[in-house]
Amino acid sequence: MLAAPAYAMPARPNIVFILIDDMGWKDGGCFGSKYYQTPQIDALAASGTRFTQAYAACAVCSPSRAALMTGKYPARLHITDYIPGEGAPPGSRFRVPDWQEHLPTTETTLATALKRLGYATGHIGKWHLGAGEYLPEHQGFDTNIAGGDTGHPGAYFWPYGRLKTPNRVPGLAEHGGQPGEYLTDRLTDEAIQFIEANRDRPFYLNFCHYAVHAPLQGKPGLIDAAADRPGADGQSNAVYSAMLRSVDESVGRIVKTLTELHLAERTLIVFTSDNGGAVHFGKPPATANTPLRNGKGSAYEGGLRVPLIVKMPGVTRAGSVCDTPVITMDFFPTLMELAGADPAASRTALDGVSFVPLLRGETTPPHGELFWHYPHYWNGGKVSPYSVARVGDWKLIRFYETGAEELYNLRTDLSEQHNLAAVQPEKRRELAARLDTWLQQVGAQLPVPRPSGQ
């Protein structure tokens, strides 16, 4: 077990939660990339704990964001696809269920729970959990800047999309900006202003970049710099690299601000992504998750594993690495515990488990099993409905469209190349039974069979 840092954990620490959109498990130098240059993210990892088996609650964005806000499995919430989803393609065996397309205001959000503890709460960037009465300002956040029902920007340069188009980032163009302004930089400006305005009280900043989601648009100088480097392990898209480098610069600016305001030693920083890296578009592909199989949307590890760094003064040890699985829902109880809340304050987070012991250097898994459920179609039907169970090193994937089940041992086959369902039938049945029990326990909505002839 690693020794704890010598200084004490601050009471009611500030919380800066940095959520990147579509950033892959290997998208950064400290995560193993030999192509992307991310010195500021690498420095954050060197000062905190880097997780190698962090999972998103879903392989697409909105469900993971709902899980972060509530500490509940997306299947329990019935928020199981990005909003509004694609529906089912013609000729598919199933229709999608009547799922929830916003985060109900009846849910207790992480922001609401922290606000009750005296925190100033701010959301900056992507929301994608409903519009109107379901926006962040109605979900426990004092401040909402650029958060709406938009899943991605119309453009990364000001004014961030054409007027009255569905994907225009809300609010920013109407409140300043000029030609050449880049969205990642502008959101960072807003985040720094929030930190400065709340420097004298505990604050929770939910800083959700639109990057590195499509459209692929980066600053020209950063694109040119990336284009001069050779690709590696399937990562060679210079525009995507530039977008990631802007995210990296943003992290550096946030850390610098906290240091200059003498807030660093009482601020918790979390850096992670909402789903696996997007490998389905771009020429060359936007990124690659090698050695993980596939990417965003997929039931395989490339769609579910995400980068995660946590730095908590008085808790995490600089340069430490944790190989124990954690998942999005765990942030709710973890952050509440670090904020000094009574355990009862997390009682609405039914599925998340605090991983504070892991931050202190322990290795006992917070979960004996993990599950995913996606009763939808994505990417034009290339991804069809599936459910997943992970128990220890074993992983079962159930594909509804074909009726097939695949079984992998992740310890010996991280790339999921050797389906053991036929040679390990008892293990397959064991995980299938656990998956069935969980689906029933959370009230999961299954894909709906089409009537014959439809």
Backbone hydrogen bonds, N-H to C=O, Kabsch-Sander energy under -0.5 kcal/mol:
donor,donor_aa,acceptor,acceptor_aa,energy
2,L,361,G,-0.5
14,N,266,R,-2.8
15,I,203,F,-3.0
16,V,268,L,-3.0
17,F,15,I,-0.6
17,F,205,L,-2.9
18,I,16,V,-0.7
18,I,270,V,-3.4
19,L,17,F,-0.7
19,L,207,F,-2.5
20,I,18,I,-0.6
20,I,272,T,-2.8
21,D,211,A,-2.6
22,D,20,I,-0.6
27,D,24,G,-1.7
28,G,26,K,-1.7
31,F,28,G,-1.0
32,G,29,G,-1.4
33,S,28,G,-2.4
38,T,36,Y,-0.6
42,D,38,T,-2.5
43,A,39,P,-2.0
44,L,40,Q,-1.9
45,A,41,I,-2.3
46,A,42,D,-2.2
47,S,43,A,-0.9
47,S,44,L,-0.7
48,G,44,L,-0.5
48,G,45,A,-1.0
49,T,310,V,-3.1
50,R,320,S,-2.5
51,F,308,L,-2.6
52,T,322,C,-2.4
53,Q,322,C,-0.6
54,A,306,V,-0.5
55,Y,326,V,-2.1
56,A,304,L,-2.9
64,S,60,V,-0.9
64,S,61,C,-0.6
65,R,61,C,-2.0
66,A,62,S,-2.3
67,A,63,P,-2.2
68,L,64,S,-2.1
69,M,65,R,-2.0
70,T,66,A,-1.6
71,G,67,A,-2.8
76,R,73,Y,-0.7
77,L,73,Y,-1.7
78,H,74,P,-1.4
79,I,74,P,-1.5
80,T,78,H,-0.9
86,E,377,Y,-0.6
92,S,89,P,-1.7
95,R,448,V,-3.4
99,W,97,P,-1.9
100,Q,78,H,-3.1
103,L,129,L,-2.5
107,E,104,P,-1.5
109,T,107,E,-0.8
110,L,69,M,-1.6
112,T,139,Q,-0.5
113,A,109,T,-2.4
114,L,110,L,-2.4
115,K,111,A,-2.4
116,R,112,T,-1.7
117,L,114,L,-1.0
118,G,115,K,-1.8
119,Y,114,L,-1.9
120,A,202,P,-2.5
122,G,204,Y,-2.6
123,H,143,T,-2.9
124,I,206,N,-2.5
125,G,145,I,-2.7
126,K,208,C,-2.5
128,H,148,G,-2.7
129,L,130,G,-0.5
134,Y,131,A,-2.2
135,L,132,G,-1.7
138,H,135,L,-2.2
139,Q,136,P,-2.2
141,F,136,P,-1.9
142,D,121,T,-1.4
143,T,121,T,-1.6
145,I,123,H,-2.4
148,G,146,A,-0.6
154,G,160,Y,-1.0
154,G,167,N,-1.8
158,W,181,E,-2.4
160,Y,157,F,-2.6
165,T,162,R,-1.8
168,R,165,T,-1.7
169,V,160,Y,-1.3
172,L,170,P,-0.5
173,A,169,V,-0.6
175,H,171,G,-0.6
175,H,172,L,-1.3
181,E,178,Q,-2.2
183,L,156,Y,-3.2
186,R,182,Y,-2.5
187,L,183,L,-2.7
188,T,184,T,-1.5
189,D,185,D,-2.3
190,E,186,R,-2.1
191,A,187,L,-2.3
192,I,188,T,-2.6
193,Q,189,D,-2.0
194,F,190,E,-2.0
195,I,191,A,-2.3
196,E,192,I,-2.7
197,A,193,Q,-2.3
198,N,194,F,-1.3
199,R,196,E,-1.0
201,R,198,N,-1.7
204,Y,120,A,-3.1
205,L,15,I,-3.2
206,N,122,G,-3.3
206,N,204,Y,-0.6
207,F,17,F,-2.5
207,F,205,L,-1.1
208,C,124,I,-2.9
208,C,206,N,-0.9
209,H,19,L,-1.5
209,H,207,F,-0.8
213,H,210,Y,-1.6
217,Q,215,P,-0.9
222,L,219,K,-0.7
223,I,219,K,-2.0
224,D,220,P,-2.6
225,A,221,G,-1.8
226,A,222,L,-1.9
227,A,223,I,-2.4
228,D,224,D,-0.9
229,R,226,A,-1.7
232,A,235,Q,-2.1
235,Q,232,A,-2.1
236,S,234,G,-0.7
238,A,236,S,-0.8
241,S,237,N,-2.2
242,A,238,A,-2.0
243,M,239,V,-2.1
244,L,240,Y,-2.4
245,R,241,S,-2.3
246,S,242,A,-1.9
247,V,243,M,-1.7
248,D,244,L,-2.4
249,E,245,R,-2.4
250,S,246,S,-2.0
251,V,247,V,-2.1
252,G,248,D,-2.1
253,R,249,E,-2.2
254,I,250,S,-2.3
255,V,251,V,-2.5
256,K,252,G,-2.4
257,T,253,R,-2.2
258,L,254,I,-2.3
259,T,255,V,-2.2
260,E,256,K,-2.7
261,L,257,T,-2.0
262,H,259,T,-1.5
263,L,258,L,-3.3
264,A,258,L,-1.1
266,R,263,L,-1.8
267,T,264,A,-1.3
268,L,14,N,-3.5
269,I,311,K,-2.5
270,V,16,V,-2.5
271,F,309,I,-2.6
272,T,18,I,-2.3
273,S,307,P,-0.7
274,D,20,I,-1.6
276,G,303,G,-2.1
278,A,22,D,-0.8
279,V,277,G,-0.7
286,A,281,F,-2.6
287,T,278,A,-0.7
292,L,289,N,-2.5
296,K,277,G,-2.4
297,G,59,A,-2.0
298,S,295,G,-2.4
302,G,293,R,-2.0
303,G,300,Y,-2.1
304,L,300,Y,-0.9
305,R,301,E,-2.9
306,V,54,A,-2.4
308,L,51,F,-0.6
309,I,271,F,-2.3
310,V,49,T,-2.5
311,K,269,I,-2.6
315,V,312,M,-2.5
316,T,312,M,-2.1
319,G,45,A,-0.7
319,G,48,G,-0.6
320,S,48,G,-1.1
320,S,317,R,-1.9
322,C,50,R,-2.7
326,V,53,Q,-1.5
328,T,55,Y,-1.0
330,D,327,I,-2.4
331,F,328,T,-1.9
332,F,329,M,-0.7
334,T,330,D,-1.9
335,L,331,F,-3.1
336,M,332,F,-2.1
337,E,333,P,-2.2
338,L,334,T,-2.3
339,A,335,L,-1.6
340,G,337,E,-1.6
341,A,336,M,-2.5
345,A,342,D,-2.6
346,S,343,P,-1.7
347,R,344,A,-1.7
349,A,346,S,-1.8
350,L,348,T,-1.9
351,D,71,G,-1.8
352,G,71,G,-1.5
358,L,355,F,-0.7
359,L,355,F,-1.5
360,R,356,V,-1.5
361,G,358,L,-1.3
362,E,357,P,-2.5
370,L,390,R,-2.6
372,W,388,V,-2.1
374,Y,386,Y,-3.2
376,H,374,Y,-0.8
378,W,383,V,-2.2
382,K,379,N,-1.3
383,V,378,W,-2.3
386,Y,374,Y,-2.1
387,S,398,R,-1.8
388,V,372,W,-2.7
389,A,396,L,-2.2
390,R,370,L,-3.1
391,V,394,W,-2.4
392,G,368,G,-0.7
394,W,391,V,-2.1
395,K,408,Y,-2.5
396,L,389,A,-2.9
397,I,406,E,-2.6
398,R,387,S,-3.1
399,F,397,I,-0.6
399,F,404,A,-2.9
400,Y,385,P,-1.9
400,Y,398,R,-0.6
401,E,385,P,-0.6
403,G,399,F,-1.7
406,E,397,I,-2.6
408,Y,395,K,-2.5
410,L,393,D,-3.1
410,L,408,Y,-0.7
413,D,409,N,-1.8
416,E,413,D,-1.9
419,N,417,Q,-0.6
420,L,407,L,-3.4
420,L,418,H,-0.6
424,Q,420,L,-2.1
428,R,424,Q,-2.3
429,R,425,P,-2.5
430,E,426,E,-2.2
431,L,427,K,-2.4
432,A,428,R,-2.4
433,A,429,R,-2.3
434,R,430,E,-1.9
435,L,431,L,-2.5
436,D,432,A,-2.4
437,T,433,A,-2.2
438,W,434,R,-2.3
439,L,435,L,-2.6
440,Q,436,D,-1.8
441,Q,437,T,-2.4
442,V,438,W,-2.4
443,G,440,Q,-0.8
444,A,439,L,-2.4
446,L,444,A,-0.6
448,V,95,R,-2.8
450,R,93,R,-2.6
454,Q,451,P,-2.1
